[in-house]
């Protein structure tokens, strides 16, 4: 099996990705162009649902919230503004001390680096396999509510449903954190995330719209959009992250060499 080796050195402004086969990517339009998606008849809805399964590669782009004006002004509540001002990504991001620290939602879907995911059919639901961290999200279909004793986690609890040909995913039970990795935009444990996935019948790409509802930190929802390119020739590779050490530690090249030799 081909494997992908990821070396992250965020602490030293080093980011290296080594893989057996490199993925050719095209810089895609950031904004969701609904009028560009061919219309699908009701009779084809079931077919579209079946064919959503497979591997997709996220566009490479600096993702910002959808807005008619630029720069976007985040609608902070007083609490949100306070959290934003006190958070320093260079010190508060867990990857500053551990390059292999696990990512959370929704940052998994908004990373500015190469991102890959796969939709897989699962009994009673859908699995979303993410290449980063070897993370797997379980999407409980038929809008199955979260158990009463559901614990909060990095990926949260997700339930899904189909609205015609659009897959809708709602995620709750998340941990306090940030919306984007390496950006000081707070997100509370009370946040609720809605994802909408529309498949283009011609290109088979997915248009994603992601909305964050977090009244603790923001006075109105924040909407982001991203295109995920259909890649039937790709697969999700094992995530083998190499830790380069804390930003306050000198880079140990011998230790790095040993880790690489073990791969």
N, C-alpha and C positions, 0 to 999 in steps of 0.2 A: 504494500500500500504506500502510495506517495504521502509524504508528510510535509507540513509547512512548519518551519522554525521561525518563531518571532522573537526578536531581540528588541526590547524597549529600553531606551536610555533617556527617558524624559528629563531626568535630573540633570543631564549633561547636554541637552539639546541634540541627542543622538536617537535616531529612530531607524532601525534597519529591519528589513523584511527579506528573508531568504526563503526561496521556494523552488521546487523542482521545475515547475512551469509557471511563468509569470502571467498574470491575467491582463490582457489588453483592455484598457478602459477608455471610454470616451467621456469627456466633460459634457455633462447633460444639463439641460435647462432645469433651474431650481424650482420653478413654479409649476403648480398643478394646472394643466391645461385641459379641463374637462371637455371642452369642445373638440379637442383633438382625438378623443377616444371614440372609436366607432360604436354606434348604438347596437345593443344586443337585444334580440326579441326575448319575450318571456319563455318561449320554448327552448331557448339556448341557455337559460340561466343555470340549469342543472349541469350542463356540459362544462360551463365556465367554472363552476364550483369544483368539479372533479379535476380540472386541469390547472388549478392554482398550485398544485403540489409540484415541487421541484426547487432548484437552487437559483437564487437571485443575488446579484452583486449591486451594492449601493453606489450611487453616483459619487464622484469625488467633488465636493463643493463645500464652501463655507456656508453652513445652514443658519439662516436667521428667520425669525418669525415673519409670517405673511403680513404685509402692511402696505398701504397705499403711499406711505411716505418713508423716506430714509434720511437719517438713520432711525431705526426703530427705537421707540422710547418704551421701556418696560413699565407696565402699570403697577408699580410696587405699592403695597400697603405700607403703613409706617413700620410694621414689623419686618416686612420683606426688605425694605430699604436698609434697615438696621443690619439684617443678616447679610445682605449683599455687601455692605461696606466693611464688615468685619471679616469676611472670608477672603483669604489670600491663597489662590491656587498654587503658588510656589511653595507654600508651607502646609496648607490644610488638605490638599489632595493626597489621599493615601498612597498614590504612586510615587510621591516624593521620597518615601521611605521603603516602598516595596513596589518594584516595577511590575510585579505580577499580581498586584491587588485586584480583586474581582470588580468588574464593572456592574453598574446598576441600570435599571430602567428609569427613564427612557433613553439614557445616554448610549445604550447599546445600539439603538437605531439611529442616533444622531451623530455618531462619531465622524470626524472629518477624515479619518484614515480609511483604508480599504475595509469594507464591511461585507460580509457574506452571511446569508441566512437561507434556510431551507424549510419549506412547509412539508410536513409529513403527515399522512393519514394515521389516526390513532383511534382505538375503540372508544367511542363516546366523545371524541374531541379531535383537536388538531395539535400537533407538535410544531413549534417553531425552534429549529436548531440553529444556534448562532455559532459562528466559528470562534469568535473571541471567547475565551474562558471555557470552551466546550459547553457553553450554557444551553440549557433546554427549557423552553417555556411550554407549559401545558395550557392549551386554550380549551376551556370547558364549554362545549357547545350547548345549545338549548338554554342559554343564559342561566346556567346552574349557579345559584348563589353560593357565596363562600361559606364554609362551615363556621359555626359560632365561635369555635376556638382557633380559627385561622390566625397564624402568627404572621407578623410583618416580615418582609424579606427584601433582598436586593431586586428580585424579579417580580415580587408581588403575586397577587392572585388574579388570574385572567379568565374572563368568560366571554364567549363569542356568539355571534349570530349572523345570519345572512339577511341583508336587505336587498332583495333582487340579486344582482351580481356583485354586490359590494360586501366584503367581509368586514364586519365591525367587531372590534375587540375592546373590552373595557377592563382596565387593570386598577386594582385597589390594593390595600394592605402593603404599601411600600414603606421603606425606611426614610427618615430624614436624610436629605442629601442635596444634590444639585441637579439641574435639568441636563446640562451639558458637562461632560468631563472637561476639566481645565478651564471652566468659566464659572464665575462667582454668582450664578443665578440660583437662588435657594429653592428647594422643594420640600414641603413638609410631609409628614407621615399621613396627613389628611388628604393629600393630593389624589386626584382621580384622572386617569389617562384614557382617552379614547383614540383608537387607531381605525382608519378607514383604508381599505385596500381595494382598488379598482383595477382589473386586468384589461390591458389593451388587447382586443381580439386579433389585431393584425401583428403587432410586434411581440405580444405576450409579456410585455413588461408590466410591472406593477406601479401604479401611482399611489403613494402613501400620503395620507393627511393625518397628522398627529396633533391632538389637542390636549393641553394640560389645564385642568381645573384645580386651582389651589387657592381658595379664598383666604388662607392664612397669609400668603405672601403676595398675591396679585388681586387687583380689583376686577379683572376680567380674564377670560380664558386666553391662552397663548397658543397660536396655531403654527405648526411647522409642516413643510411638505418636502418630499423626497421621491426621486424615481429609483426603482429597483429594476435592474436590467436582467431579463431572463437569460440564464446561462445553462442550458441542458448539458453542455460539455464539461461543466465544473462539478466539484464535489466539496463537501465540508471537510477540511483537513483537521487532524488533531492539533490542538493549541498547545504548543510547547514553548512556554515563555521562559526566558533566561533573565534572572534577576541580576542587575549590575551593581546593586548596593545602594545605600542611602546617598542622597545628594551631599551629605556632610562627610562621606567617606571617600578616600581616594580610590580610583578605579583599579581593581585588582585584575590585571590582564591574565595572570597565571590561572586564577580561579575561573575566569571566563573561558580560557582555553580548555580547562578540564571539563567544564560543563558542555562545551561544544563537542568535545571528543566522546562524551557519553551519549550523544544523540545519534 
